[in-house]
């Protein structure tokens, strides 16, 4: 999930526009990740929180709240909340995936151990829930606790669906909502709710975050098969080697003949991969136009995100969020 | 943490008195641990939730709420909440401790894998937060999210303090509050708050749960050095072999001469243990009256729990909770 490349960078424009709010968010994050009793906690957390992530999710909260006229201060708490939830899931994901690198640095589970990653992740979840209670909005609490459940459910679903060729596009979408879109849509929806925006605007903000998150993840999955490693920071074929059933493969499997199905069963379901298999997999994706169809899906979701924004009153922030939807798919267009 | 033995069993009396409420709690637990999207979740959860735990924490919520005159229904939600938080921490603890058995059955991390335990634990945390939002009480949310943070903080603290002989009784107490007492006191306090009990009663309920939980854990740590395995289900010396700095050892280290300090450093800090070391450790605990002093601490905490109950209006439930405090220390008295 990298947004590093391309010429226009709407997330940088957002960061500049929201600079004062984001400074308050970063202060609050640093304050709340501290634990005088357990110094291991801020060590592990700082490693990840200070690692130069783009803070996209907290920016979505602030942008949504402000474009609906919210003067503060609780958008800052909700922004820190979503960043804590995000960081907690990264810590746990890296344990689950046995990852060794994230954002170009060794993962916490490698630097410390799995135990620290599990428990510090739990601490950040708990801190997130403390933070989200402070604004005193039961509706926001409901949105964010539902998002947390969707995230965890999506992760478990990914675990059991990953090596099952029967996984269809509906399951993929459910997994993607859990992995990415649920926190995006909770961020934008909570921003609208805390601002007291009219129901139609809150719905549009949710739809925008949902579609943006789905587009974001589909692009990520597509680049895994056709990206330029120097530009994306991803190695082509990682998902194939890790036997992940992502959208391009799901589309190719749906059209596979008997021999192709046997190939996918061997390489993905059973995980027996030989030299040349990745190349053959990519040739099958091309044969069935699976990469083009996946690209089209990403573009469709980005268009839905923009369409949701179009229903909101015009503003500079609205334009930036629309641009962000374009930017997310610019890497594949 | 087993309460299986002895003649009078106040937790059974509580279970009988609260039978209708506990039936509703069990129904709600089963309903909310379901996930039609990810069938792995109810599988893993059922393994633990249905394993015949005593549901002590949910009973504390119901007892506290009802003795303060609460007619329901939200004590049931809060009771299910604390059981979900408890179950989530058990799943994560077993990963962190690499445990193979719990309650006489293989652990989930052994039956499935660490990944499932981490992610299903996260799911249960999220479900707990969804449940606790439903009563609509911000104060209850604050109590329970603070407890979740204290639990995670205590676990991390235990991780870094475990092999540090400088760990004192104050740190031990902080760890024990995290491991056990924070959820006990949150259960009783939340029960009082949802019932709208006067402030002094809410405080007494908190004090009771806090002291009961501390007594409970100290007894557990004491039995590890002098229990009867057939009665307690624990093997003598597990904590020693796992190099845990529990209260008996902390008390003995505080009085150790140079040779004894070297012994503790070798066996606990560095983990180099030989045959006969456990016996020598136990002899040192006896030499410094560490076991008796630990027993006295447990009795003192149980007395504090009873004293807190004495400030509440008299009732059958109050008597049972007082008896429970006696019962917890009956195993060592």
Interface residues (C-beta under 8 A of the other chain):
Chain A: X35 X37 X38 X39 X40 X41 X89 X92 X95 X96 X114 X115 X116 X118 X119 X120 X121 X122 X123 X125 X126 X127 X129 X130 X133 X136 X138 X141 X142 X145 X146 X148 X149 X151 X152 X153 X155 X156 X157 X159 X160 X174
Chain B: X35 X37 X38 X39 X40 X41 X89 X92 X95 X96 X114 X115 X116 X118 X119 X120 X121 X122 X123 X125 X126 X127 X129 X130 X133 X136 X138 X141 X142 X145 X146 X148 X149 X151 X152 X153 X155 X156 X157 X159 X160 X174
